[in-house]
């Protein structure tokens, strides 16, 4: 370990160099713990130099997958494994009838390898789809079999229930080739957390191809710009939710082939969706028969030995992060998923366990720096996280990394060059805990508005967080989602509009508060937002993976997408509100705004009001009281107009706030320390979003991108026809088709919203790939661009971040978030959803 060397450097430098790091400029109180901060900073620098001197640099070092495991060169295959406790090592499998006929030779430093030249006819010795294991005689004479640590695929043998490695080397013409560029980095990140296997209505394990066909268009339609995929790396135990990884380089085989995973990622990119992977580097499965635990027969190969290497609560193994080959393995794993499968970033799971020797077990974190930087801090893990983030943002500057840390570690979300850990965001884990506690322990009239707003805004300056009201954690059996806490058993009996035309008090309360909580979190909680699949419509079933206790049933391991699509069920109101809530944010983009000011947090009236970006939010949580002419201070001396309210009829409301949608509220004199004010009607358990009236001028403008036209072989939008769907009385009718203007822009100057379809020169529909009916919809005035496979992006073409072809280096992140002169060229897109 390099610890003594870099700690000596830290001791010499910390005394006079504290201000050399940006983190000390942003937070002077960190100077009191600068010694430990310099420990990790100098440890990171030491490793960077060490890898530069001995491995050709960090990026080259992280290409271990080109050396270890099975790899092809012009002569054939080479297999290499790191087995430091090996006395004899053999590659065994179907290709040699599971014999010891293929011995590996020691290369020193624990490395073993064997060359496998192709046969005389040019076919490989180890064919495509061949199952493999590595057989080892350890130095103490034991014989063990292991799945190759670097295997790129693993399949379960259903005769033994054990996994084998698989050589996945399809012919070039069968390997999936990416067609679409990566989306640009969104400045208003909205994450749809999903599990591919449980993403079907049917009680089964869904596939990557089905997710691409059925779920990705839905995610885009709902207004999310990123999908965070759980359980991608192979895990022998399906019920672990993907958190006990056994094969780190292998995609989960229950859900399909590696090429089907590529297809899914490519489809997401074609829809403008950033793809994040749930990366589990905090620990490894303790399953040594299927995983890398005790890879060489010892308890200290990839992991620490003894109690230090065992996580008592998770029953898993802890990596030795600064052991040379372990570091190569983990950093190469990060790069593998970016380069080979096109992932755009990662959510690092469970990093609180990495940050502290105690793994955070039995600890509470109140904000005192002694809790973060005392003897419990695990500096080796800190160094690894800095190296990993440095690598990710070096090879893909548009990448997004999110740290799941419950402790609130300072500097976690500051760049590595500033002295931080390098994450873009951390999860704001206190927010869902707060709401569950309120619903569980308090009556509605006991809710403290000051406490709620404090929890939502309690984050470190210039360190971004992903806010969420609930995630998969609350959906698992044994816990309850917000909808369950709000409505419980009535979700099964009171959601039918046919049998219960008037909602019960329980359902009415649940629907109202579900909408208020979610928009409050999106409005005030952070610089990004997350939702777990199905929770947007109040999914009525918990998640219970197949297990002996439930008869290995998939009944509760699925998502009931059919419920919000049923016009006779109130689930449609939950979904409609979430869709419009996201559309409103996509149009006005308050999440990325630095302007945030809470004007009212009145616990007596149960009113919260705040400014965020160009939007003004007003919430009345009172269970009984409505208020007329409620005067609230704000910054802007302009008429304000309502663009979204939770009481709209399409959301199951009572339509008490319609006046504000058509009639701007005039500015009044200052109040509550704000220079101006407005008076509003606040019905109980409702909210409303208002913006400056001038932002709604000019109607709707639709642009068409070259990439969308190219897939239909059309050179200009002037060759394309559009048709508007409008209301005439109580019916919707299609107007006569008209041509786009020569400049490729459709201008509807009097429209607040629009529904339209596009028709190509050949008379065929040019469908919206994100909608059920193929029609395009814009819900608010402003600029929109038809992009990709067919979806509406907010903004004119010059406003959109450039897309990044896979394999190419992206522009630095600070360039991506600027307004651009041109939309980047992308490769030809398929005219239909890939795999549809």
C-alpha positions as a printed Julia matrix, in Angstrom:
836×3 Matrix{Float64}:
   0.0     0.0     0.0
   1.26    3.5    -0.82
  -0.27    4.99    2.31
   2.96    5.84    4.16
   4.4     7.62    1.11
   1.43    9.81    0.39
   0.78   10.53    4.04
   4.33   11.86    4.4
   3.64   14.09    1.41
   0.39   15.23    3.04
   2.09   16.1     6.31
   4.6    18.33    4.53
   2.12   20.02    2.22
  -1.06   20.46    4.23
   0.37   23.12    6.56
   0.87   25.69    3.8
  -1.23   24.47    0.89
  -4.75   24.37    2.29
  -6.0    27.1     0.0
  -4.55   25.34   -3.05
  -7.75   23.27   -3.24
 -11.0    24.86   -4.33
 -12.94   23.0    -1.63
 -11.18   25.09    1.04
 -12.2    28.28   -0.73
 -15.83   27.18   -0.77
 -15.84   25.97    2.84
 -13.15   27.41    5.15
 -14.28   25.14    8.01
 -12.78   22.2     6.09
  -9.34   23.54    6.97
  -9.81   22.0    10.41
  -9.76   18.52    8.85
  -7.4    19.26    5.99
  -4.87   16.61    7.06
  -7.21   13.77    6.24
  -8.42   15.5     3.06
  -4.81   15.81    1.94
  -4.32   12.13    2.75
  -6.83   11.12    0.11
  -5.88   13.87   -2.36
  -2.21   12.94   -2.24
  -3.08    9.25   -2.28
  -5.04    9.87   -5.46
  -2.11   11.81   -6.93
   0.32    9.05   -5.95
  -1.75    6.44   -7.73
  -2.12    8.61  -10.82
   1.65    8.96  -11.05
   2.22    5.28  -10.23
  -0.11    4.22  -13.01
   1.43    6.69  -15.42
   4.91    5.36  -14.7
   4.11    1.64  -14.71
   0.93    1.16  -16.73
   0.86    3.93  -19.3
  -1.67    6.03  -17.4
  -5.05    5.67  -15.72
  -7.05    5.19  -18.92
  -4.68    2.53  -20.27
  -4.68    0.77  -16.9
  -8.47    0.6   -17.05
  -8.4    -1.53  -20.22
  -7.75   -4.72  -18.29
 -10.59   -6.46  -20.11
  -8.38   -6.42  -23.21
  -5.76   -8.48  -21.36
  -7.63  -10.59  -18.81
 -10.31  -13.15  -19.54
 -10.69  -14.47  -23.08
  -9.48  -12.11  -25.8
  -8.88  -12.52  -29.51
  -5.87  -11.52  -31.58
  -4.96  -12.35  -35.17
  -3.79  -15.85  -34.23
  -6.55  -16.96  -31.9
  -7.6   -16.58  -28.28
  -5.63  -15.85  -25.14
  -7.02  -16.55  -21.69
  -5.52  -14.82  -18.66
  -6.51  -14.94  -14.99
  -5.13  -13.46  -11.78
  -4.79  -16.33   -9.28
  -2.04  -15.39   -6.77
  -2.6   -18.5    -4.65
  -2.55  -20.88   -7.6
  -0.17  -23.83   -7.81
  -1.74  -25.21  -10.99
  -4.44  -23.52  -13.11
  -6.48  -25.06  -15.94
  -9.1   -23.71  -18.33
 -11.86  -26.29  -18.54
 -15.18  -26.35  -20.33
 -17.32  -27.78  -23.07
 -14.51  -27.28  -25.58
 -12.29  -29.88  -23.84
 -15.01  -31.99  -22.22
 -14.33  -30.32  -18.86
 -10.9   -31.91  -18.62
  -7.53  -30.61  -17.36
  -6.08  -30.65  -20.88
  -5.62  -26.87  -21.09
  -3.11  -25.75  -18.45
  -2.22  -22.1   -17.89
   1.38  -20.98  -17.41
   2.48  -18.67  -14.64
   3.59  -15.21  -15.77
   4.55  -14.11  -12.27
   2.77  -11.67   -9.94
  -0.15  -14.11   -9.68
  -0.94  -13.99  -13.4
  -1.61  -17.15  -15.39
  -2.28  -17.41  -19.12
  -2.67  -19.77  -22.06
  -2.65  -19.14  -25.82
  -5.3   -20.95  -27.85
  -4.47  -20.67  -31.58
  -7.34  -21.11  -33.98
  -7.76  -24.5   -35.65
  -6.42  -25.16  -39.14
  -9.81  -24.31  -40.65
  -9.82  -20.94  -38.88
 -12.45  -21.82  -36.29
 -11.71  -21.04  -32.63
 -10.72  -23.7   -30.14
 -13.26  -22.2   -27.73
 -16.34  -21.55  -29.88
 -19.05  -18.97  -29.48
 -21.45  -19.81  -26.59
 -19.0   -22.33  -25.1
 -19.31  -22.65  -21.3
 -16.15  -22.47  -19.19
 -14.64  -22.57  -15.74
 -11.16  -22.19  -14.31
  -9.9   -25.13  -12.23
  -7.27  -24.34   -9.63
  -4.97  -26.3    -7.39
  -4.12  -23.93   -4.55
  -0.77  -23.74   -2.8
  -2.13  -25.75    0.11
  -3.26  -28.57   -2.18
  -6.99  -27.84   -2.47
  -8.78  -28.2    -5.81
 -11.45  -25.6    -6.58
 -13.47  -24.48   -9.6
 -14.34  -20.87  -10.25
 -16.24  -18.85  -12.83
 -13.59  -16.78  -14.66
 -13.43  -13.41  -12.9
 -13.35  -11.41  -16.14
 -15.95  -13.49  -17.98
 -18.06  -11.38  -20.32
 -21.1   -13.6   -19.9
 -22.27  -16.24  -17.42
 -25.07  -18.79  -17.77
 -26.73  -20.88  -15.12
 -26.51  -24.64  -15.51
 -30.0   -25.73  -14.54
 -28.84  -29.24  -13.72
 -26.57  -27.96  -10.94
 -27.99  -24.41  -10.49
 -24.39  -23.16  -10.64
 -23.12  -20.58  -13.11
 -20.45  -21.08  -15.79
 -18.53  -18.49  -17.74
 -19.44  -18.23  -21.44
 -17.33  -17.24  -24.42
 -19.6   -14.78  -26.23
 -18.01  -14.21  -29.62
 -20.75  -14.06  -32.25
 -19.84  -13.64  -35.93
 -19.27  -10.01  -36.85
 -22.48   -9.87  -38.87
 -24.5   -11.02  -35.85
 -23.0    -8.66  -33.29
 -25.21   -5.66  -32.64
 -23.72   -2.41  -34.0
 -24.73    0.85  -32.35
 -26.57    3.18  -34.71
 -27.3     6.2   -32.55
 -25.17    8.77  -30.79
 -25.28    9.4   -27.07
 -27.64   12.18  -25.93
 -26.04   15.3   -24.54
 -25.72   15.69  -20.79
 -29.06   17.04  -19.47
 -28.88   20.06  -17.22
 -32.24   19.13  -15.69
 -31.59   15.47  -14.95
 -34.79   13.48  -14.35
 -34.11    9.8   -13.66
 -36.52    6.92  -14.15
 -35.23    4.11  -11.91
 -36.03    0.73  -13.43
 -35.42   -3.0   -13.21
 -35.58   -4.72  -16.59
 -36.57   -8.13  -15.26
 -39.69   -6.92  -13.44
 -40.74   -4.45  -16.14
 -43.47   -6.62  -17.65
 -47.18   -6.75  -16.85
 -46.89  -10.51  -17.02
 -45.55  -12.5   -14.06
 -42.19  -13.38  -15.65
 -38.65  -12.1   -16.17
 -38.83   -9.44  -18.86
 -36.08   -9.06  -21.46
 -33.86   -6.22  -22.67
 -35.66   -6.3   -26.03
 -39.09   -6.07  -24.37
 -37.9    -3.17  -22.22
 -36.66   -1.38  -25.35
 -39.97   -1.92  -27.13
 -42.46   -1.38  -24.3
 -40.91    0.68  -21.49
 -38.42    3.1   -23.03
 -41.09    4.89  -25.15
 -43.19    5.18  -22.0
 -40.27    6.73  -20.06
 -39.83    9.31  -22.81
 -43.54   10.04  -22.97
 -43.58   10.63  -19.22
 -40.93   13.33  -19.62
 -37.87   11.67  -18.04
 -34.52   12.17  -19.75
 -32.53    9.41  -18.03
 -33.1     5.8   -17.08
 -31.2     4.23  -14.2
 -31.02    0.48  -14.66
 -30.72   -1.84  -11.69
 -29.42   -5.41  -11.72
 -27.45   -5.21  -14.97
 -24.3    -7.04  -13.84
 -24.78  -10.79  -13.39
 -26.03  -11.9    -9.98
 -26.67  -15.54   -9.18
 -29.49  -14.75   -6.75
 -32.31  -12.98   -8.63
 -33.95  -11.83   -5.41
 -30.95   -9.71   -4.36
 -32.19   -6.9    -6.67
 -28.8    -7.04   -8.4
 -26.83   -5.95   -5.35
 -24.87   -9.18   -4.81
 -22.91   -9.23   -8.05
 -21.16  -12.46   -8.99
 -19.79  -11.64  -12.48
 -18.89   -7.98  -12.81
 -18.27   -7.87  -16.58
 -21.25  -10.03  -17.57
 -24.73   -8.59  -18.26
 -27.52  -10.37  -16.38
 -28.33  -13.34  -18.61
 -31.9   -13.9   -17.37
 -32.87  -10.75  -19.27
 -31.29  -11.63  -22.61
 -28.02  -11.64  -24.51
 -25.25   -9.03  -24.54
 -26.39   -7.88  -27.97
 -29.95   -7.41  -26.75
 -28.56   -5.2   -23.98
 -26.74   -3.14  -26.62
 -29.99   -2.88  -28.58
 -31.77   -1.58  -25.47
 -29.12    1.06  -24.77
 -29.11    2.13  -28.41
 -32.89    2.47  -28.41
 -32.7     4.68  -25.32
 -30.13    6.89  -27.03
 -32.35    7.12  -30.12
 -35.1     8.42  -27.85
 -32.81   10.99  -26.23
 -32.59    9.07  -22.95
 -29.35    8.99  -20.96
 -28.63    5.47  -19.65
 -27.19    5.11  -16.14
 -26.14    1.82  -14.6
 -26.51    0.88  -10.96
 -22.85    0.07  -10.27
 -22.12   -2.11   -7.26
 -18.49   -1.65   -6.24
 -19.16   -1.29   -2.52
 -19.0    -5.05   -2.09
 -19.11   -8.42   -3.89
 -21.3   -11.43   -3.35
 -19.93  -13.87   -0.8
 -21.0   -16.71   -3.16
 -17.62  -18.21   -4.08
 -19.09  -20.93   -6.32
 -20.56  -18.42   -8.76
 -18.6   -15.24   -8.04
 -15.16  -13.81   -7.34
 -15.17  -14.25   -3.56
 -12.23  -16.5    -2.58
 -11.24  -16.59   -6.24
  -7.9   -18.23   -5.5
  -9.02  -20.22   -2.44
  -8.03  -17.53    0.06
 -10.29  -14.93    1.66
  -8.0   -12.1     0.54
  -7.73  -12.29   -3.26
  -9.99   -9.49   -4.52
 -11.19   -8.65   -1.01
  -9.76   -7.92    2.39
  -9.2   -10.98    4.55
 -10.73  -11.67    7.93
 -13.41   -9.48    9.54
 -12.24   -6.42    7.56
 -13.3    -8.16    4.37
 -16.8    -9.1     5.53
 -19.86   -6.86    5.66
 -21.84   -8.12    8.63
 -25.21   -6.67    7.59
 -25.05   -7.57    3.91
 -23.18  -10.9     4.31
 -20.92   -9.86    1.45
 -17.23   -9.25    0.79
 -15.39   -5.92    0.84
 -12.91   -5.1    -1.92
  -9.28   -4.26   -1.16
  -9.44   -1.04   -3.18
  -5.73   -0.18   -3.36
  -4.4    -3.63   -4.22
  -2.96   -3.23   -7.72
  -4.91   -5.97   -9.53
  -8.12   -5.22   -7.64
  -7.84   -1.6    -8.7
  -7.31   -2.72  -12.3
 -10.34   -4.99  -12.07
 -12.7    -2.31  -10.72
 -11.53    0.58  -12.9
 -11.62   -1.64  -15.97
 -15.14   -2.65  -15.02
 -16.19    0.99  -15.04
 -14.67    1.57  -18.45
 -16.07   -1.71  -19.84
 -19.69   -0.71  -19.34
 -19.1     2.7   -20.95
 -17.09    1.47  -23.93
 -18.69   -1.89  -24.64
 -22.35   -1.21  -23.84
 -22.65    2.55  -24.23
 -23.71    3.43  -20.68
 -23.62    7.17  -20.02
 -22.84    7.08  -16.33
 -23.4     5.33  -13.05
 -25.18    5.42   -9.75
 -22.58    4.1    -7.3
 -24.51    1.94   -4.88
 -23.97    1.91   -1.13
 -20.93    4.15   -0.97
 -21.56    5.0     2.68
 -20.23    1.5     3.31
 -17.09    2.45    1.37
 -16.5     5.8     3.02
 -16.16    4.45    6.56
 -14.41    1.49    8.17
 -17.62    0.94   10.15
 -19.59    0.94    6.86
 -21.87    3.43    8.61
 -23.41    0.64   10.7
 -24.88    1.95   13.93
 -23.86    5.54   13.21
 -25.89    8.71   12.92
 -24.64   11.7    10.97
 -25.56   15.15   12.24
 -23.16   17.25   10.14
 -20.2    17.46   12.5
 -16.96   17.1    10.53
 -15.54   14.75   13.16
 -18.12   12.21   11.98
 -16.76   12.27    8.43
 -13.05   12.85    8.85
 -12.2    11.02   12.06
 -10.51    7.63   12.4
 -13.53    5.92   10.86
 -12.79    7.4     7.42
 -11.59    4.74    4.95
  -9.0     6.67    2.94
  -8.26    3.8     0.55
 -11.9     3.72   -0.54
 -11.87    7.51   -0.87
  -8.9     7.24   -3.23
 -10.66    4.62   -5.33
 -13.78    6.78   -5.71
 -11.65    9.73   -6.83
  -9.83    7.57   -9.38
 -13.09    6.09  -10.65
 -14.73    9.48  -11.12
 -11.59   10.87  -12.74
 -11.55    7.95  -15.18
 -15.25    8.22  -16.03
 -15.18   11.94  -16.72
 -11.9    11.66  -18.64
 -13.13    9.07  -21.13
 -16.65   10.52  -21.26
 -16.84   14.18  -20.12
 -20.63   14.13  -20.52
 -20.97   11.22  -18.1
 -23.2    11.44  -15.03
 -22.16    9.9   -11.71
 -24.4     9.71   -8.66
 -23.28    8.62   -5.21
 -25.69    6.83   -2.9
 -24.5     8.19    0.43
 -26.76    8.51    3.45
 -24.14   10.28    5.59
 -23.84   13.51    3.63
 -20.05   13.34    3.22
 -18.74   16.87    2.48
 -17.0    17.4    -0.89
 -18.56   14.23   -2.33
 -19.97   16.22   -5.25
 -17.08   18.51   -5.97
 -14.72   17.82   -8.91
 -11.6    15.78   -8.26
  -9.43   18.71   -9.33
 -11.06   20.81   -6.59
 -10.2    18.2    -3.96
 -13.6    16.49   -4.04
 -14.62   12.93   -4.76
 -15.8    13.84   -8.26
 -19.47   12.82   -8.22
 -21.95   14.96  -10.15
 -24.76   14.29   -7.66
 -25.56   12.45   -4.48
 -28.94   11.01   -3.55
 -30.92   13.16   -1.11
 -31.86   10.16    1.02
 -33.31   12.17    3.92
 -36.28   13.33    1.83
 -38.14   10.01    1.42
 -37.36    9.16    5.04
 -38.99   12.4     6.14
 -42.2    11.85    4.2
 -42.55    8.24    5.31
 -42.06    9.36    8.92
 -44.72   12.07    8.52
 -47.24    9.68    7.02
 -46.47    6.98    9.56
 -46.35    9.02   12.77
 -48.22   12.3    12.26
 -51.71   13.45   11.38
 -52.01   15.89    8.5
 -52.58   18.87   10.78
 -49.32   18.11   12.61
 -47.11   18.56    9.56
 -44.49   21.25   10.15
 -43.95   23.27    6.96
 -40.65   24.71    8.24
 -39.29   21.24    8.91
 -40.37   20.03    5.47
 -38.76   22.95    3.64
 -35.59   22.65    5.73
 -35.22   18.97    4.83
 -35.81   19.71    1.16
 -33.25   22.53    1.03
 -30.65   21.14    3.45
 -27.79   20.44    1.06
 -24.24   21.67    0.76
 -23.58   24.74   -1.33
 -22.46   23.85   -4.87
 -22.93   20.13   -4.3
 -25.85   18.85   -6.35
 -28.34   16.28   -5.13
 -30.9    14.0    -6.76
 -34.19   14.56   -4.93
 -36.83   11.86   -4.73
 -39.99   11.2    -2.76
 -39.54    7.43   -2.98
 -37.41    4.87   -4.77
 -37.27    1.09   -5.05
 -36.41    0.93   -1.33
 -39.95    1.89   -0.37
 -41.51   -0.49   -2.9
 -39.94   -3.68   -1.55
 -42.07   -6.11    0.43
 -41.96   -5.18    4.11
 -42.02   -1.45    3.35
 -44.68    0.8     1.83
 -44.75    3.28   -1.04
 -46.27    6.75   -0.6
 -49.45    5.54   -2.28
 -49.69    2.63    0.15
 -49.15    4.85    3.17
 -51.79    7.25    1.86
 -54.49    4.81    0.73
 -53.52    1.34    1.92
 -56.21   -1.31    1.23
 -58.53    1.18   -0.51
 -56.14    1.09   -3.46
 -57.79   -2.23   -4.27
 -61.41   -1.23   -3.66
 -61.73    2.52   -4.22
 -59.94    3.24   -7.49
 -62.77    2.4    -9.88
 -64.58    5.38  -11.37
 -67.3     3.04  -12.59
 -68.2     1.53   -9.22
 -67.25    4.61   -7.13
 -67.93    7.73   -9.22
 -67.18    9.88   -6.21
 -63.85    9.06   -4.52
 -63.84    8.16   -0.84
 -62.2    10.55    1.62
 -59.22    8.21    1.78
 -58.71    8.11   -2.0
 -59.36   11.84   -2.36
 -56.74   12.59    0.3
 -54.29   10.08   -1.18
 -54.57   11.45   -4.69
 -54.19   15.05   -3.51
 -51.19   14.48   -1.24
 -49.45   12.16   -3.7
 -49.48   14.97   -6.26
 -48.4    17.65   -3.78
 -45.51   15.66   -2.32
 -44.05   14.72   -5.69
 -44.17   18.22   -7.13
 -42.84   19.73   -3.91
 -39.82   17.43   -4.16
 -39.32   18.21   -7.86
 -39.66   21.92   -7.16
 -37.52   22.34   -4.07
 -35.62   19.17   -3.32
 -32.52   19.28   -5.5
 -30.82   19.75   -8.84
 -32.14   16.47  -10.25
 -35.1    14.17   -9.64
 -35.69   10.41   -9.44
 -38.73    8.14   -9.58
 -38.94    4.35   -9.37
 -40.94    2.76  -12.16
 -44.64    2.52  -11.45
 -44.6     4.82   -8.44
 -45.63    7.73  -10.66
 -49.11    6.2   -10.93
 -49.3     4.86   -7.38
 -48.51    1.23   -8.2
 -50.7    -0.87   -5.88
 -48.42   -3.89   -5.47
 -45.19   -4.26   -3.53
 -42.11   -5.96   -4.95
 -41.58   -9.52   -3.83
 -39.04  -11.54   -5.8
 -39.65  -15.24   -6.4
 -38.6   -17.21   -3.33
 -39.6   -20.4    -1.51
 -41.92  -18.51    0.85
 -44.11  -17.3    -2.05
 -43.85  -20.48   -4.08
 -41.31  -18.94   -6.47
 -44.04  -16.67   -7.81
 -43.47  -13.65  -10.06
 -46.93  -12.28   -9.25
 -45.51   -9.4    -7.22
 -42.35   -9.05   -9.26
 -43.81   -7.11  -12.17
 -45.27   -3.69  -13.02
 -48.96   -3.21  -13.76
 -48.63   -0.8   -16.69
 -52.23   -1.66  -17.62
 -53.72    0.12  -14.61
 -53.1     3.78  -15.59
 -54.13    2.96  -19.16
 -57.59    1.87  -17.98
 -59.89    4.86  -18.37
 -62.16    3.57  -15.59
 -59.44    3.56  -12.92
 -58.14    6.56  -10.97
 -54.56    5.45  -11.49
 -54.78    7.44  -14.74
 -54.99   10.67  -12.69
 -51.72    9.95  -10.88
 -49.99    9.24  -14.18
 -51.45   12.22  -16.01
 -50.25   14.56  -13.27
 -46.72   13.12  -13.3
 -46.55   13.46  -17.08
 -47.64   17.1   -17.01
 -45.44   17.84  -14.0
 -42.38   16.62  -15.9
 -43.48   18.41  -19.08
 -43.8    21.65  -17.11
 -40.29   21.26  -15.69
 -38.9    20.36  -19.11
 -40.35   23.58  -20.47
 -39.3    25.95  -17.67
 -36.3    23.95  -16.32
 -36.34   25.16  -12.75
 -34.35   22.14  -11.56
 -31.18   23.51  -13.18
 -31.71   27.06  -11.9
 -29.61   28.53   -9.13
 -32.42   30.87   -8.11
 -34.33   29.42   -5.16
 -36.09   31.41   -2.46
 -38.63   30.14    0.08
 -41.08   32.95    0.83
 -43.67   31.17    2.99
 -43.44   28.14    5.3
 -46.48   28.75    7.46
 -47.23   25.73    9.64
 -50.47   27.23   10.93
 -51.94   27.76    7.49
 -50.03   24.74    6.14
 -48.8    26.87    3.21
 -45.44   26.69    1.43
 -44.5    29.16   -1.32
 -41.18   29.54   -3.1
 -39.49   30.76   -6.24
 -37.36   28.38   -8.3
 -35.95   29.6   -11.59
 -38.72   31.4   -13.48
 -41.48   29.53  -11.66
 -43.43   30.38   -8.52
 -44.85   27.47   -6.49
 -47.65   27.68   -3.94
 -48.82   24.68   -1.85
 -51.71   24.46    0.58
 -51.34   21.25    2.62
 -54.16   22.09    5.01
 -56.65   19.19    5.21
 -59.65   21.52    5.64
 -58.91   25.22    5.15
 -59.04   27.03    1.83
 -57.92   30.64    1.53
 -59.15   33.46   -0.69
 -56.96   36.44   -1.57
 -53.95   34.86    0.14
 -51.21   37.42   -0.37
 -47.68   36.11   -0.96
 -44.49   38.04   -1.62
 -42.32   37.41   -4.67
 -39.46   38.96   -6.67
 -41.09   39.78   -9.94
 -42.98   42.96  -10.81
 -44.84   41.2   -13.62
 -48.23   39.6   -14.16
 -48.1    35.91  -13.21
 -50.1    33.15  -14.86
 -50.88   29.62  -13.72
 -49.51   26.88  -16.0
 -50.13   23.83  -13.8
 -52.32   23.06  -10.81
 -53.11   19.82   -9.03
 -56.85   20.55   -8.98
 -57.31   20.24  -12.74
 -60.0    17.84  -13.88
 -57.56   15.76  -15.91
 -55.77   15.0   -12.63
 -58.93   14.0   -10.76
 -59.35   17.46   -9.22
 -62.32   19.76   -8.77
 -61.29   22.51  -11.26
 -61.3    25.3    -8.67
 -58.24   27.11  -10.09
 -59.17   27.44  -13.77
 -59.4    31.22  -13.57
 -55.65   31.58  -13.12
 -54.84   29.65  -16.3
 -56.54   32.23  -18.52
 -56.16   35.37  -16.41
 -52.78   36.66  -15.22
 -52.5    37.82  -11.6
 -51.32   41.44  -11.39
 -48.29   42.32   -9.23
 -49.01   44.09   -5.94
 -46.93   45.9    -3.33
 -44.16   44.19   -1.43
 -44.78   41.9     1.54
 -42.81   39.42    3.7
 -39.49   41.01    2.73
 -40.13   40.58   -0.99
 -40.42   43.61   -3.28
 -43.73   42.53   -4.84
 -46.65   40.18   -4.21
 -49.76   38.55   -5.66
 -53.07   37.39   -4.2
 -54.23   33.85   -4.87
 -57.04   31.48   -4.08
 -55.62   28.43   -2.28
 -58.07   25.51   -2.01
 -57.15   22.91    0.57
 -54.69   20.21   -0.49
 -53.82   21.85   -3.8
 -50.81   23.41   -5.43
 -50.21   25.67   -8.39
 -47.24   26.68  -10.52
 -47.14   30.2   -11.94
 -44.74   31.83  -14.39
 -44.32   35.31  -15.81
 -47.03   35.91  -18.37
 -44.54   37.1   -20.99
 -42.88   33.67  -21.02
 -46.09   32.3   -22.52
 -46.19   34.73  -25.44
 -45.54   33.65  -28.99
 -47.39   30.34  -28.92
 -45.85   27.01  -29.88
 -42.99   26.66  -32.37
 -42.09   23.21  -33.75
 -38.71   22.64  -35.42
 -37.61   19.46  -37.17
 -34.07   18.14  -36.86
 -32.04   16.75  -39.74
 -31.49   13.49  -37.87
 -35.24   12.83  -37.72
 -35.74   13.64  -41.41
 -32.73   11.57  -42.48
 -34.23    8.29  -41.28
 -37.12    8.82  -43.72
 -34.85    9.9   -46.56
 -36.23   13.46  -46.45
 -33.84   16.34  -47.06
 -35.97   19.23  -45.82
 -38.98   19.79  -43.59
 -40.71   21.73  -46.37
 -41.44   18.33  -47.94
 -43.29   17.25  -44.8
 -46.99   17.76  -44.07
 -48.52   18.27  -40.62
 -52.07   17.92  -39.33
 -53.4    19.55  -36.17
 -55.85   17.88  -33.8
 -58.2    20.52  -32.35
 -61.34   20.72  -30.26
 -64.53   21.72  -32.02
 -67.22   21.84  -29.39
 -67.03   18.6   -27.41
 -65.19   16.68  -30.12
 -61.62   16.51  -31.37
 -61.2    16.77  -35.15
 -58.25   16.82  -37.56
 -57.73   20.0   -39.58
 -56.7    19.82  -43.22
 -53.02   18.9   -43.78
 -50.57   21.76  -44.37
 -46.92   21.95  -45.38
 -44.12   22.96  -43.05
 -42.5    26.3   -43.82
 -39.31   26.37  -45.88
 -37.28   27.13  -42.74
 -38.52   23.87  -41.18
 -40.51   25.57  -38.42
 -44.2    25.25  -37.61
 -45.4    28.42  -35.86
 -48.68   28.32  -33.94
 -48.67   31.79  -32.41
 -52.02   31.52  -30.65
 -51.64   28.03  -29.23
 -50.96   27.25  -25.58
 -50.52   23.57  -26.45
 -50.73   21.41  -29.55
 -51.33   17.85  -30.74
 -50.22   17.06  -34.3
 -49.06   14.33  -36.61
 -46.48   14.41  -39.39
 -46.8    12.91  -42.86
 -43.91   12.24  -45.2
 -43.73   12.94  -48.95
 -44.84    9.36  -49.62
 -48.0     9.83  -47.57
 -46.8     7.6   -44.72
 -47.0     8.75  -41.11
 -43.77    9.96  -39.51
 -44.67    8.73  -36.05
 -43.81    9.97  -32.6
 -41.97    6.97  -31.13
 -42.68    8.1   -27.57
 -46.48    8.2   -27.76
 -49.03    5.41  -27.82
 -50.86    6.75  -30.87
 -47.92    8.14  -32.84
 -48.98   11.77  -32.36
 -46.7    14.57  -31.13
 -47.81   16.67  -28.14
 -46.52   19.9   -26.63
 -48.25   21.06  -23.46
 -46.88   24.59  -23.03
 -45.92   27.52  -25.26
 -42.3    27.6   -26.41
 -39.84   26.01  -28.82
 -39.7    22.26  -29.48
 -37.63   20.13  -31.85
 -38.59   16.77  -33.35
 -35.51   14.6   -32.77
 -34.12   11.08  -32.92
 -36.54    8.25  -33.63
 -39.36   10.74  -33.18
 -39.75   12.64  -29.92
 -40.16   16.28  -28.95
 -37.18   17.88  -27.24
 -37.66   21.19  -25.45
 -35.9    24.02  -27.24
 -34.91   25.05  -30.73
 -32.13   23.05  -32.45
 -29.57   25.65  -31.37
 -30.57   25.14  -27.72
 -29.93   21.41  -27.63
 -26.67   19.89  -26.34
 -24.73   18.05  -29.05
 -25.02   14.29  -29.25
 -21.85   12.22  -28.92
 -21.2     9.27  -31.28
 -20.24    6.15  -29.34
 -16.5     5.7   -29.29
 -15.88    9.43  -29.7
 -14.74   11.81  -27.0
 -17.44   14.22  -25.87
 -16.96   17.93  -25.4
 -16.17   18.87  -21.81
 -19.22   19.07  -19.59
 -18.99   22.84  -19.21
 -19.25   23.19  -22.98
 -22.18   20.8   -23.23
 -24.44   22.85  -21.0
 -23.95   26.0   -23.1
 -26.27   27.01  -25.9
 -24.88   25.57  -29.13
 -24.78   26.89  -32.64
 -25.64   23.62  -34.32
 -27.05   20.22  -33.5
 -24.28   17.64  -33.81
 -24.56   15.25  -36.72
 -25.56   11.73  -35.77
 -25.5     8.46  -37.56
 -28.5     7.26  -39.55
 -31.43    6.26  -37.38
 -33.9     3.43  -37.87
 -37.39    4.53  -38.99
 -38.97    2.45  -36.26
 -38.18    1.56  -32.7
 -35.27   -0.84  -32.75
 -36.55   -4.31  -32.06
 -40.2    -3.31  -32.5
